[in-house]
């Protein structure tokens, strides 16, 4: 499944790039992420808990930054296994950042997600709906984090 879209963040491009490369910050904007551990400079492990349709899943996830071009592009690969269920999740995601004035950044993203096993059998409409829900939540959380950071800087 492919997902594309874009959202705007009220911060300069170099600041947005730095924050998106900060794994603890990024993970804090994704609901359900826990147990984040840095493996090395570009790789992390974590758990992701989510509900898809009527089934609750907990994934063991490995994430690797495979390309970084400051301050304009980030590409990451993720692989995960749902705990207690046979299946596999793989994704490749890229984000391209472009300036929109002096203090706004447009983040355009492209994700390719593959699901196998019980998770893949749920059906693409349900999975796409869950992905859109997670996207809205992430955008809301990242914008709130930048708003809070801006308020603290002005205080």
HELIX and SHEET records of a PDB file:
HELIX    1   1 UNK A   13  UNK A   20  1                                   8    
HELIX    2   2 UNK A   23  UNK A   28  1                                   6    
HELIX    3   3 UNK A  120  UNK A  122  5                                   3    
HELIX    4   4 UNK A  124  UNK A  154  1                                  31    
SHEET    1   A 7 UNK A   2  UNK A   9  0                                        
SHEET    2   A 7 UNK A 105  UNK A 117 -1                                        
SHEET    3   A 7 UNK A  87  UNK A  99 -1                                        
SHEET    4   A 7 UNK A  73  UNK A  82 -1                                        
SHEET    5   A 7 UNK A  55  UNK A  69 -1                                        
SHEET    6   A 7 UNK A  43  UNK A  52 -1                                        
SHEET    7   A 7 UNK A  33  UNK A  38 -1                                        
END                                                                             
